[in-house]
Amino acid sequence: MSGARVAARPVLLIVEDDAGLQRQLRWAYDGYEVVVAGDRVAALEAVRLHEPQVVTLDLGLPPDPDGTSEGLAALGEILSLKPDTKVIVASGHGARPSALAAIAGGAWDFYQKPIDIDQLGLIVARAFHVQALEAENRRLAQRVEGSAGLGGLITAAPEMLKVMRTIERIAPADISVMLLGASGTGKELLARGLHDASSRRDRPFVAINCAAIPETLLESELFGHEKGAFTGAVKTTPGKIEQADGGTLFLDEIGDVPLALQVKLLRFLQERVIERIGGRKPIPVETRIVCATHQNVDAMVADGRFREDLYYRLAEMVVRIPALAERTGDAALLARHFVARFARTLGSDVTGFTPDALAAIDAWHWPGNVRELENRVKRAVIMAEGRLAGTSDLDLQPASDDSLPINLRAVREAADRQAIRRALMQSDGNISGTARLLGVSRPTLYDLMKSYDLHA
């Protein structure tokens, strides 16, 4: 019966050493499965046993009931055990320093004693609501990640799902495919996914970046060479084309292949035989060609920098890959995936992003596409001081938001904050000078600064 009750109702852990207050709080929360602990050790045991979604935590716990050290230690250990827990901290000892220390330690919210049961009830209800939303978001993200398709590519954008459906349809057809898209859009992942979805999946997938190899070595890399064909050729070496026999050859940055080598590549595509450098024996090779480039191939053909006959051999099917900025919602989805991965590999406590960071991620134009996003998230995981990475950690400017604010009061508050900060800087923090710059009295300025929690 007890197990069924716990499963049916959300679990609230109350960490409070005052027995009378324990009874009062237990009575107030009859809608939850309430668990009570009187000290740090009991609280940690309750977290392990009941896995509460929300915790109310009194910072003044024994053996330090008049301080906050024991409560702050409990806060850190609770979040270490169960990072998704929403911990609501209470204290009557130096409210402001205690609040700052608790929030810095990962507390979700703070309230000052004496307790107002109704107000605390609203905070607890909101915490349960947010925790449920975040849990659902994690489940959805895991579902998307678990069902990642071609080549493990993660996406939920309609623009990219359309590309993946196209790849899946052409994968069984033994035709050459050209992938067109900017650097960092996932061309190699799609090429690998195409190979995995084809009948060649059990044969080799061989990739070569034509732009990363000097022209003098590219021919040898592609076609191989015989022993003694040139200085340093101490043994016969098969090329990438030969290694891909029966499988798929992915030629990345095909636009960087020099014209002289384009002729030899065309001959292979026409006759399906190669000759190694220094060799005379034709070697038949049966492989599927998938190529990719970020360049405008049509313009290269028009300028004579890319052979038209080779283009039509390679581009029996052309698939255009949208940039990250054109993929609705993918930037935030991928950012969450990367932050989880890097937090795990780097041993970081970062669990996500602040709202302004997510807004900046959605608004950024991502010239480097997924590769740039991956690098910035890795930087953010390293630089973040708390559990949530911010805009500055990503090294992104705050997102410009053209949408209407919630109301006129919010517009005024934002303008007031900005004006007061600027005036404080210009007056070097002097209150009288700041009031004169703003044209208000000192009491008015003090009231505004207190209202907006600003400090000289």
Secondary structure by P-SEA (a helix, b strand, c coil): caaaaaaabbbbbbbcccaaaaaaaaaaccccbbbbbccaaaaaaaaaaccccbbbbcccccccccccaaaaaaaaaaaaaccccbbbbbbccaaaaaaaaaaaacccccccccccaaaaaaaaaaaaaaaaaaaaaaaaaaaaaaaccccccccccaaaaaaaaaaaaacccbbbbbbbccccccaaaaaaaaaaacccccccccccccccccccccccccccccccccccccbbbbccccccccbbbbbcccccccaaaaaaaaaaaaccccccccccbbbbbbbbbbbbbccaaaaaaaaccccaaaaaaaccbbbbbbccccccaaaaaaaaaaaaaaaaaaccccccccaaaaaaaaaccccccaaaaaaaaaaaaacccccccccccccccccccccccccaaaaaaaaaaaaaaaaaaaacccaaaaaaaacccaaaaaaaaaaacccc
